[in-house]
Amino acid sequence: MEAPNRNRSPQTDSSSPSALTDEREPPRGPLLQRRQQLTEALARSPYDLILYLERAVVHSDLAYPDLAAGDAYRALLLADEVRDESFEYHDQAKESLRGYRTAPCPEVLNHGSLVEDLDQIVDGQGVEAAGECNILANIASVRCFQILSLSLLLCGCLKSALEFCERGLKMVPHNRELHEIKDYIEQVARRRLRKGPDEPIEIHMLPDRGVVRREVYPWNTHEPDRFCADSLSFLNSKLAKIAPKCEVKVSSLPVLLDGASNTDQYDIIPTCNQLGLFAKQDIGPGEPVLEEYSLLTANNRHKESTCDACGTELPPLQSDSKAVSCPECHDTIFCDEFCFAKAQELYHPAVCEKDVDSIAKDPDPSVIDESLYLLLLARLLAMSTHQDIHPLEVPEIKYIWGDFVSVALNDVDGSITDEPPPEWTLPFSFKYNVETPLHILEKMDIDIYATLDRHDLWVFNTAYAKFRGTASARKNPRDGRPDVAAVHPFWCLANHDCNPNVTWEWGGRMLLWARETRVVGNQPGGIRAGEEILNHYCDVNLPVQQRREWAQGSLGGWCMCQRCREEAAAAVATAAGEPREEVNGNGAS
Ligand SMILES: C[S@@+](CC[C@H](N)C(=O)[O-])C[C@H]1O[C@@H](n2cnc3c(N)ncnc32)[C@H](O)[C@@H]1O
């Protein structure tokens, strides 16, 4: 069996054996233009499921299977709207389909054996009795199941892929393309689960977390040039209030590796430019460096004991407590009037009495991270809705680091392998990236179709990329589970070093202050004007190997700071029985 190719041309060659296979590599430029046209058409006609399906195919051809799945899922929801007149967008979705016919069928539905399966789709009733819109909706649903199952397979979400494939096969039990996709899912599942050809594969065993491209999408016009003079001057004007002795500047950082290497002893290692925080005046030992307040917080406990706005632990409710509950939705508690006023100003009215509070709360330990990132996304959506700005324009995330990979590196040929390509680094699942964010928006009474520009899947993915590079989480002291997370956009500009010159604590505010003494050699603390603020993302009291393993998650790679390199090189020299060399302050031996 041939592996299907993500890069299929928009002009589907339905005469090929399965029409899932087309080895041509379509050029990106025209596809990007076509994507733009379809996005504009969707802005004019937001309930048109055919346009969504067409854009799904283009996304698939551009090697964004996750975005293809997102579009196919929206088309599937619209097909449900067409069939059920009690649904909220029934009239609009049906009206949008009136411009299309079953013969000739829209090109995007004329795929493989789909039209041959029309008899199963109309259930033997004949086209007229079934109603043309309903038939189109049914054919479209099968097409959605095909795109969803193949795309999710390509992202590595095998369980969701198989579930959608099975749903399609329920509608058209003999559909050739769905059977092919099911075979592919089972082949990949067998390889990943190391199962023999005759061993059964149960759906609950299948992995459902994949990875997708982590990039500044070519059509993303919201991403600033973080290095340009305007951005730096904007950031520094804000920073002046919360860290008056600091400034944001370009910092040269070691390029992070995936794991241990033999470069620890090298005098020169590859570096890259990013942003960092620097002292612009001397800062004494123990002196405060930064105090930052952020409402971009999340709490995954159902009955939380933290302030809804800033995430601080609430004091026990006594008569002298300063805690305030929202007069409209009494369950939402703020630590004081200040937090309540800030919440009212920046996000709360968008979720007040909207029943979004129970979503993703008290998660299974295996999905704690996902739940916290999802709840950060929910907060971001509430902030952008209430402030009436695009989510990626919300100041709290606009300028932060997203650990993006270049589009060129991410672009792959798309044949099916056991795992998605290694350059794809953004964790992805159907539930947390596609389904639940839309569910949250619906609970907020937002029309997910009419607001596509703000709530497209690539917008959620971009926000997730930023959260994953910068959010901090706090563990609950009772059970050690992370239950509160936050993004502090200025604190997160400080880079990591295993010999930090600051330390931090997050209560209601993120506080950063200069260390009294440095970890290495008990040197006195304090930061000179011009020196970089060196934060710590891991426990710096651990030995080098453990430190590097811990920091790998939060830093995004193997720590190559001076201290790690010196300690690792010394350990290697000791193991080899070489005499120890003294190292000077800069680590050059
Ligand atoms: C929270 S951000 C820090 C600010 C970031 N440099 C920026 O430009 O906004 C974390 C990212 O900074 C980079 N980084 C921080 N400390 C580093 C270090 N010691 N070595 C290499 N990269 C570092 C890593 O790419 C990491 O994923």
The ligand as an SDF file (V2000), in Angstrom:
LIG
                    3D

 27 29  0  0  0  0  0  0  0  0999 V2000
   11.3530   32.3510   29.1650 C   0  0  0  0  0  0  0  0  0  0  0  0
   12.2480   32.5620   27.6910 S   0  0  0  0  0  0  0  0  0  0  0  0
   13.4800   33.6970   28.1330 C   0  0  0  0  0  0  0  0  0  0  0  0
   13.4320   34.9410   27.2960 C   0  0  0  0  0  0  0  0  0  0  0  0
   13.7750   34.7210   25.8440 C   0  0  0  0  0  0  0  0  0  0  0  0
   15.2130   34.6490   25.6710 N   0  0  0  0  0  0  0  0  0  0  0  0
   13.2080   35.7850   24.9330 C   0  0  0  0  0  0  0  0  0  0  0  0
   13.8380   36.1300   23.9250 O   0  0  0  0  0  0  0  0  0  0  0  0
   12.0990   36.2590   25.2210 O   0  0  0  0  0  0  0  0  0  0  0  0
   13.0290   31.0150   27.6670 C   0  0  0  0  0  0  0  0  0  0  0  0
   13.8300   30.7530   26.4260 C   0  0  0  0  0  0  0  0  0  0  0  0
   15.0120   31.5260   26.4320 O   0  0  0  0  0  0  0  0  0  0  0  0
   16.1260   30.7540   25.9930 C   0  0  0  0  0  0  0  0  0  0  0  0
   17.0760   30.6370   27.1050 N   0  0  0  0  0  0  0  0  0  0  0  0
   16.9210   31.0650   28.3670 C   0  0  0  0  0  0  0  0  0  0  0  0
   18.0100   30.8000   29.0920 N   0  0  0  0  0  0  0  0  0  0  0  0
   18.8860   30.1970   28.2860 C   0  0  0  0  0  0  0  0  0  0  0  0
   20.1980   29.6570   28.4530 C   0  0  0  0  0  0  0  0  0  0  0  0
   20.8410   29.6930   29.6140 N   0  0  0  0  0  0  0  0  0  0  0  0
   20.7980   29.0900   27.3940 N   0  0  0  0  0  0  0  0  0  0  0  0
   20.1860   29.0630   26.2030 C   0  0  0  0  0  0  0  0  0  0  0  0
   18.9370   29.5200   25.9780 N   0  0  0  0  0  0  0  0  0  0  0  0
   18.2940   30.0930   27.0060 C   0  0  0  0  0  0  0  0  0  0  0  0
   15.5970   29.3880   25.6290 C   0  0  0  0  0  0  0  0  0  0  0  0
   15.3860   29.3570   24.2350 O   0  0  0  0  0  0  0  0  0  0  0  0
   14.3030   29.3120   26.3730 C   0  0  0  0  0  0  0  0  0  0  0  0
   13.3870   28.4940   25.7310 O   0  0  0  0  0  0  0  0  0  0  0  0
  1  2  1  0
  2  3  1  0
  2 10  1  0
  3  4  1  0
  4  5  1  0
  5  6  1  0
  5  7  1  0
  7  8  2  0
  7  9  1  0
 10 11  1  0
 11 12  1  0
 11 26  1  0
 12 13  1  0
 13 14  1  0
 13 24  1  0
 14 15  1  0
 14 23  1  0
 15 16  2  0
 16 17  1  0
 17 18  1  0
 17 23  2  0
 18 19  1  0
 18 20  2  0
 20 21  1  0
 21 22  2  0
 22 23  1  0
 24 25  1  0
 24 26  1  0
 26 27  1  0
M  CHG  2   2   1   9  -1
M  END
$$$$
